[in-house]
Each structure stands twice: as structure tokens, then as C-alpha cells.
Amino acid sequence: MNRSAATLFIIVATLCFVLEFEAKTIDPYKVLGVDKTASQREIQKAFHKLSLQYHPDKNKAKGAQEKFAQINNAYEILSDEQKRKNYDLYGDEKGNPGFEAGHPGGSGFNFRPGEQWSSGGQGGSKSFSFSFGGGSGDSNSFGFGLDDLLGNFFGDFGSSFRSQSGPKSSPKSFKAINSNIYKKEIVDEGMTWLLLSYTPSLRGVQQFESTIGEVSSTLQGALKVGSINCEKEVSLCKELGIYPRKAPRIFVYSYKENEKGSLVEYGGNLAVKDLKAFCQQHLPGFSKRIDLNQLDQFSTTGKLPRVLLLSSKKNTPVIWRVLSGLYRKRITFGDVEVHDSDLRVEKLGVDALPAIVGWLPNGEKTILKTGVSVKDVKSGVQDLSNILDSFEKVSKKETSSQSKKAQTDSEDGYIQLLSRSNFEDLCGAKTPVCIIGAFRSLKAREELEYILSLVSHMSLSRKPNGGGSSRDSISYALLDSAQQQSFLNAFDKMGYKSSDKLLIAYKPRKGKFAVFMGDMRIEKVENFIGSVLSGDIPFRETHKKPVLK
């Protein structure tokens, strides 16, 4: 027997003994102190009691942390029906026969390098032939080394064995987070992150990693996962207040309480279903839940394009919540619970649910998708993102076209009629002062249009900052009072119903206005606008934000 083969034989034999010893001693039923016939309620009750008793933050006794990890591992097995069934049948929650814990009759292993490996026990034996070469290094005739054998054959146990004898490394399956990545990829990006805060010297990191890994696999596409090694990223951990104490810590970058996102620590049990529920609670919630009776208000509010999900779901679907976070600065989201029999669905032009309906900023409606079907969250987010990207491009093109038209009309002296599509360009936040000529008759419209066309080309008393003409700081528009009564109600509770024509000087940024209802001769109107620009006329606050129908 050469040296390499002898060494391998000793290690494998030792591992087999340790594995069997561990399996026999770590019984999840005994750890939680429950019978094998215990109900889920009894198991849960025992777990809660023990986890509180041995939590590292509360119990500083020697061995408490190890006991805490055992309790969590036992609960993870017994709270999952399939894992519990596998353990009861095979002694292993993964359902791998041959690694029985306390199997009747026991089992023995006879291993001879270069010959056969016999697994003896009751009812005969099975033989497996292995031939290990005596080449250089740790390699053998199969082309893999000792690390491969330990890792592939014994799985997690092999990596656990190595970690006891060598330096501990960071969770390899998670993205390593540093200050730069945190600021560029996590903060205010609209995606929920599940983060593990740890130091390599802490025990239990693998248990935390395992639980987080299972959660992320069930919510793949809904969140991202990362780990922060606070031994390397000391300043980041201290700045964020996430430095681990006696045990690793779990955080979720959440959009539940703050539109810009914030870190929220998970303080529950280290169990997959509990952590998963916590993550789902903290997914983005930027989609407004509405009633179909509120549809007119939803489809006409705001300067961004709007999308509405119609489905039979009582709560906002996970995929829609994820998308509402990713697009929250570009598209306004809404969702509504409906059924196929609802006549209002037919009126929208929807022939199958779930469906997505979109509205451009000018109010134009389009059916983006009906009969939506997705395979999983990840692919669903990707497929619907493609639809939303295309819709956003159409919206930008339409907005650009409207802006160019408004600029051309202004240069030609043409006074536009205010509408939802041009309101942002004529009287939006970028406009210092908007002069609105409101009319109730055709004659009043023609008179106001003529006067404002002349005044818009005149040089008034105040110049805007940085040079240029006063036309750059003032916009002019007409308003049909009869059609836009609710708009006027923002300035006057009675909506100026008794006035056939009037001028409103509106400052969008400050939400203030002044009104001229006197003689509409050119010199009078010019004086009014000049006084507005020079600050000689008092302004009042609007009752509410004016919104066009």
C-alpha cells in the first residue's frame, strides 16, 4: 500500500466513523425534545421555546450558539413534511438511503485501496470497485483529487470537515458586497436584496447561508442575494449599523416603509418559511391597488405613462410588485381585482385575464397584453419587462413629438388649447409663469386668442435670468372653462362660472396664482402680465393642484 493510498484510506475510514457518529447523536426529535408522533403545532411550540432560550444574543453560556444552530437545523427538518418523511425513512432529510441514523443491525465498511469496497450488513453486501493510482500530488487514476472526493461524495459534510481544518471563506454562492457595489447596485435601484452580515470567525455562517440560499431559490427573480464580510468591510458595516455580534445577521433592503429603500433586520427564526414570508412582506409596493370605479382618475393623473394589471388575485402579485420597484421612476403602476364576467373589463377592450392596459401621458389607451401567462417569477419579470420597455419608448416618442409641436406653435404665435398631452410643456413645473386664457363662448375664445398672440410677441418689463426674452419665462395657453370646470375649481371654489373670459397667471412651482377679470384690451393685459413679472401683484395659493380631464 503506497503512502497516498494509505492516507486516503485513513481519512475516508475516519470520515465514515464520524459521519455515522454524528448521524446517531444529532436526532432532530431529541434536539427539540418531542416524540416522533409530535404534531406540527407541538414541534413549532418546542422550537420557539428553545430558540428563545438559546439565542446567542440572550444566552452567553458556552455552547449556546452551537445548541442554537442544532435547534434551527432540527426545526428545518421537522417543519418540512418531505424532509421529515425522508429522515423517518432513511435517517437523512435529503432522502439518501445508506446513511441511516441508528438503522437496525448497523453497517460496516471494509475498504482496500486498489481492490473492492464492501458495505456489509444484514442481508448480504454490495461491492464497489475503485482503483487509486499512486501518481503525484493528491490526484488519482480517476482524475480527481481528495477535495473532489470529499466534496462530491460526502456533499456538505466534506466542506464542513475542511472548514474545521482550514481558514473559513465567505459564502461563495452569494455576491460579495463592498461599499461601491452597495451604493451602485443596491441603494435606490428598486430591487429587494437579502443580505448576510458576517465575519469568518463566527460559527453558524453555513447554517445561515443554507437558509438564505433556499429562500432565494424559491424567490428567484424577486430578490437578489449578497453577503458582507464585516472583517473586510469594517467601515461599511459600521456605517450601516449591521456589524454582527455573537452570530451572523440577516437584513433585507426594503421598500416597504421608505420609497428610497432602507435596511430592515430580520429577527425571526432561522427557518426557510419564516424568512421567505419576511422577504415577501418587504418586496416593493409601488403599485396602487384601485377599484375599477377609480379608473378615470388613475388613467388621467400624472405626467408618466401608466400601466394597470387586471387579474383575479386578491392581493398584488409578486411579479407586479417587483416590476413596480424596477420601473417606479419611469412608469406609474396600478392593479385591480376583476373577474371575466365584469362588464367593465369588456369595455376596456380586454378579452382574457390577466391583462395589462397602458395609458400614454396624453391619455391614449393601449392594450399591452391579455391572457398573461408566466412560467416563474424570474422569466415573468423578464418577459413583462420587455413589454414595459417597448411601451416606455412609445411614450417617450409621443412626449417628444408633443413638446416639439408646442415649441413650434409658440414660435409661430399660435396659442394652444390646454390638454393633458401638452399641460406639462405649457404649464408644468419647468415653466415659471403660465398665462391661461379661460373662455366659455366662441367669441371669448377668439378675443383671448387674438390678444394673447399679440402680447406673447411683446417685450415685457422683466427679463429672465441669463438673458433671453420674456417669452422664455412665460407660456400662454387657452382653456375651455365649460369642459375643464374641475381645473378651475382648483383656483376658485365656484370655478368662475359667472365669467365668460378671464386670465389666470399660474406659477406651477409654487402652486400660486393671480387673476385678471377686467377690460381685455391689449394695453390692460400687457400691464397685468408686466405686473406679474415684476411682482407688483399679490398671488394666492391654489385650493388644490389643478388637473385636466
N, C-alpha and C positions, 0 to 999 in steps of 0.2 A: 504494500500500500504506500504510494508516494505521499509526500508532505501535504500537497494541495488537497488531494482527495481525503486524507485523514482529517485535515482541518474542517473541510466541508461536512464530513460525516459527524464530527463532534458538534458543530453548530446546529445542523439540522436536527440531530437527536435531542439536543438541549431545547431547541425551539418546540419540538413536538411535546416534550415533557411540560414545558412552561405553558404551552397552549392548552394542554389538557388540564393542567392545574388551575389556570385562570378560568377556564370554562366551568370547572366544577365549583369554584369558590364564588364566582360572580353570578349569582342567581337573582334575576330581577324580582322574583316574588319575595325572596328573603330580604333583599335590599329595602323594599318598600314595606315589608312586614305584613304581607297579605297572603291569603290562600290562593291556590291555583284556580279555585272556582269563584274568585272575587269578581264582582260586577265592575263596570267602568266607573260607576259612581264611587265605589269603595276605593278603587285604585287612585282616582283623582283626589279623593279626600286625604288619603295617606300621603300622596305626593306633595300636596300643598302644605301639610303639616311638617313633613321632613325638610322640604326645601326652605321653609322659613327658619327652621331650627338650625340648619347647617349652611345657610347662605354666608359666603365669605365676608360680606360687609357687616354682618351681625355676629358671626361666630369666629372668633380669633384663635380658637383652640387648634392645636397641632392635628393635622389630618382632616380638619373640617372641609377644606377645599376639595380634597380627594373624595371624601364622602359625598360632597355636593355633586361632583361630576358623576359618581356612581348612581346617585338618586335620579339625576336627569336622564342618564342612559337607560336606567330601568324603566322609567316612565315612558320614554320614547318607544321602547319595545312593547310594553303592555298596553299603551293607549292606542296603538295601531293594531287593528284586528288581524291583518295579514302577518305582521311581524310576530305577533303573539302566537298565532297559529303555527308559524314556522318554528318558533322556539319550543313550543309544546311538543311538536313532532320530531324536530331534529336537534334541539338544543342550540340552535343558531337562528337569529331573527331573519337572516338572508335566505334561509331555506336550503342550506348546503349540507346534505347528509354526509356522514363520515366525520363530522366534528361534534358528535353528540356530547352533551354535558351529563355525565353520570348515566350513560347508556348501560342497560343490563349486560353484564358479562364483561364490560370493559373492552379494550382493544390494545393490541401490541404492535410494535413496529420493528422489523428486522431489516437493517439496511447495510448492504455491502457495495461499496463503490466498484463499478465495473461489472457487477453481477445483477441480481434482481432485488427489488424492494417488495417484501411480502407484508401485507396487512393482515395479521392473524386475529382470529376471534371465533366466536361460536358460529358453527355452520360452515367451516372451511375458510379459505383465504383466497385473495386475488393477488396476482403478481404483476409488477410493472418493471420493465427493463430499462435501466439508464446506464449510459456509458460515459464516464467523465474522463476526459483526456488530461494529460499531465503537462499541458503547454504552459507557456509563460504567463505570468500575471494571474488574474482571477478568472480568465476565460476557460471554457471547456469545449468539448467537441460539438456541442450544440450551438456555439457561437454567442452564448450569453454569459454574463458574469454573475457573481454571487449576489449583487444587488438586485439583478433581474429576477433571480430565483426567489429571493426573499419577498420582493415586491409583487411579483406576478402570482406566485403560488399561495403565499400567506396573506396577500392583499394588504389591508390597513395594518395588520399586526406586524408585518415586516417593516413598514415605515416607522411604526411605533417603537420597534426594537432598536432600529438605527438611531432614532432621535434620542434614546436614552444614553447612547454611547458617543454621540457626536453633537456638534453645535446645532441648535434649533434654528430653523429657517422660517421665513414668512410664508403665509398661506399662498401657495403657488397658483391656485386657480383663481385668485382674486386680483384685480388690478391694484397695483401698489400706488397709493395716493400720496403726493407731496404737495407743497404749498401752491406750486404753479398749476398742477393738474386740478387741484381743488377749486381754484379761482376761475380757471378757463373752462372746465368741463362739468362742474357741479353747480356752482353758485349761479342762481338765476337763469339756468338753462332749461327749466321746465320739466326735467326728468327726475323721478324719485330715485334716490340712492339708498342702498342698505350698506352701512359702513361698520367694519370691525376695528376697534381701537385696542391695541395690544402692545406688549413688549415681549421679546423672545424668551425672557426668563420666566414668564408667568406659566403656570400649569393650567391645563384645560383649554389651551388655544385650539387644539384639534377638535375637541368636542363642540366648541363654538363654531368653528369653521364648517364642521359637518352639518350642523343645524341650519346655518345660513345658506350653505350650498343646496340643501334640499328645498328650502323656501324659494331661493332664486330660480331653481329649475321649474317649480310649479308656477312662478310668475314671470317666466322668461318673456321679455319684450315689454313688460310693465314696469320693470325697475332694473337698475344696474347695481353691481356689487363691487365694493372696493375695501381694501384694508390699509390701515395707517399704523406703521411701526413707530410708536412714540419714542423708541430709543434713538431712532434716526431723525425723526421729525419732531424734536422736542418743542421748538418754538411754535409750530403749527398746532400741536396738541394742547399746549398751554393757552395759546390764543383762542382756540375754540372751546376750551374747557372740557376736553374729552380725555385727558390723561388717565390711563387705567390705574386702579388702586390695587386691590388684592386679586382681582380677576379681570379678564378682558371685558370690554364694554361694547354694547351694540347701539348704534344710532341710525336714525332714518332722516335723510334730508327731505323735509316735508313741506308741502304747500297747503296744508290744511288750515293753519292759523294765519299764515303770512303769505301775501301774494308774491313776495320776493323769495320766499323759501327760508327755512330755518332748520337747525338740527334739533331733533327730539330724541331723547334717550329711551330705549326700551327697558322697562324694569320688570317685565313679567317672567314667567317660567321659560327655561331653555328648552322649549318644545316646539316642534315644527308648526303645528296647527295654531298655537298661540302667537308665535312671531309672524306667521303668514297673515293672520287676522289684523294684527297691528299694522303691518305694511299696507294692507288694503285700505285701512282707515285713513292712511296718510298719503294716498295717491292724489294727484291734482283734482281739484273740484271746481274748475273754471266754467264748466258747462251749467248754464242756468236751467233749472227744472221749471218748465212752464206748463200752462194749460192751453189747449187749442183756442180758448176764448181770448187769450192774450196774444194771439199770433200777429195781429195787426201791429201791436206795439213792438213786438220783437223784430218784425221784418222791416220796420221803419226807423229804428233807433240806432244812432251811432254812425261813424264815418267808415268803419271797417266792413268788409264783406261778412255775411252771416251765414251759418250753417245750422240746420236743425235735424236731429235724429228722431225719427218716428219709429217706435218699437213697442212691443207688448210688455217690456220689462218695467217692474215697479220702481226700480232704482236705476240710476245712471250706470250703464255697462262699463266694465273696467277699461275696455279698449277706447271708449269715447272719453273717459276721464284722462287717460294717458295722452290722447291727441289734444285735448283741451289745454294740457300743460305745454306741450311742444309748440302749439300754434297760438298761445294765448295773447301774444303781442301783435298778431297778424290777422286773426280771424276771430269773430265772436261766436261762441258755441252755445247751443241750447239743445234740450232733449225733452220729449214728451211721451207719456204713456198713451197709446191708442190701440184700437183693435180694427180688424179688417172691415167689420160691419159699420164702422163710424162713417157717416156720410161726408163729414168734413175732410176725411182722408181722400175721398174721391174728388172733392172739389179742388184739392191741391194738385191733382193730376198723378197721384201715387196709385199704382196698380198692385204692388206687393210690398209686404213688410218683412224685415226692417227696411227703412228707406232714408235717404239723406237728401234734403232740399236746401238749396242755396239761394241767397239774395245778394245781388251786387249793391254797392253803395247808392246807386241811382234807383234802387227798388225793384230792379228787374229780377224775376224769379226764374230759377232753372232747377230741373230735377237732376241731381248728381248721380244717384244710384238707387235702384229699387231691388228688393229681394236680396239684400246684402247677406252673404254667406262667407264665413271665415273658418279656417282650419284650427288656428290657435291664436293667442294674443300677439305673438311676435309677427307672424305673417299677416295678421289682420291689421296691425298698426302700419306695416309697410304698404299693403295694398291700398288702404284708405288714405295714407299719406300721399300717394301718387295722385289720387283723385283731388285731394285738397290743394296740392301744389299746382295742378292744372287750373283749378278754379281761381286760385290766387293770381295766376298770370293773367287770366281773362279780366279779373277785377282791376289789376294794375293798368292794363292796356286801356280799359274803359275810363278809368280815372284820369289817365294821362291825356286821353282824347278830349275829355270834358274840360280839363284845365287849359289845353291849347285853344279850344273854342272860346272859352271865357276871355282869354287874353286877347284873341283876335277881335272879338266883339267889342271889348273895352277900347282897343286902339282905334276901332272904326267909329267909336262914339255911340254904339248900339247899346241900349240899356236892357239888360236881360231880366226876364221874369224869374224870381226866386223859385227853386225847386230843390228836392232832396239831392239831386245829382250835382248841382252847382253851388249849393249852400256853403260847403267847406271852402271853395275857392273864392267866393264873393264875400262871405260874412263869417268865415272860420276864424280860428284862434290866431292865424298869421296876419289877419287884417286888423290894423289899429282902429280904424273907424269905418263903419258901413252905413251909407245913407240909403234908407229904404223908402221908396215912394209907394204908399199903400192907397189903393183905389177901390171903389165899389161900382163904378159905372164906366162904360167905354169912353165917354167924354173925359172923365177924370184921368183915365189911363193915358189917353193921347196927350193931355195937357202936361202931366207929370213927365212923361217920356220926352217931350219936346224940351222942357225946362232943364231936366237933368242932363240931357245930351249937350246942351249949351254950357251949363255950369261945369261939367266934367272937363271941358277944354280950357277953362279959365285958370289964371294964375291966382291962387288964393293967398291969404296972409301968412300962413305958416308953412315952412319947408320941412320935409322930413330930415332926420339925421343922416349925415353922409352925403348931402346934396340930392339932386334929382328933383322931380316935380312933385307937387302935392297930390297928383293923380296916383303916385306910387304908394301913398299912405291912406288913400280913401278909395273905397269901391262904391259903386252905385248899382242899385237894383230896384225892380218893381215887385209889388206884392199884391196878389188878388185877395182882398180882405174877405170877400164872401166865401172863398174856397179855403182860406187859411185863418179862420176865426180863432182857433186854439193857439196859433202862433202869436196873434195879437194879445190874447189873454195873458201872456207872459209879461206884457208891459202894462196892461190896464185890465182890471177885473171885468169891465164891461166890454173890452175889446174894441173900443172906439166905434161902436155900432152906429152912432149918430153922425159920424164924419164920412163924407163922400171921398175926401182925399186928405192926406197928411204926410208929413215927413218924419221919419224916426232916425235919429243919429245913434247908432248902436256900437258900443265898444265890447266886442266879444271877450277879450282877455279879462276885463274887469267885471263883466256882467252888468254894465250900467248903460243908461240911455237918456236921451233928451228928445222932446217932441216939438215940432213946429206945425201949427194948425191955422196960421194966419193967411194973409194975402199972398198968393202963389206967383207974384211977379218975379221976374228974373233977379232984380236987384235985391229983393227981400230974401229970396232963397240963398243968394250969394252971401249976404250978410249973416244969415243963420249959420251957414257952413263955416264961414270965416270965424265966427264967434266960437263955434265948436272947437276948431283947431287951436284957437288962441286961449281957450279955457275960460272964456267970459260967460259961459252958460253953465248953470249947475246941472249935474247929472244925478239920476236916481238909480237905485238898484232894481233889477227886474224881480218880479214875484217868483219866477222860476226860469229855467233855461228854455228859451224858445225852440220849439221843434216843429218842423214842417211835416205835413201829412204826406 
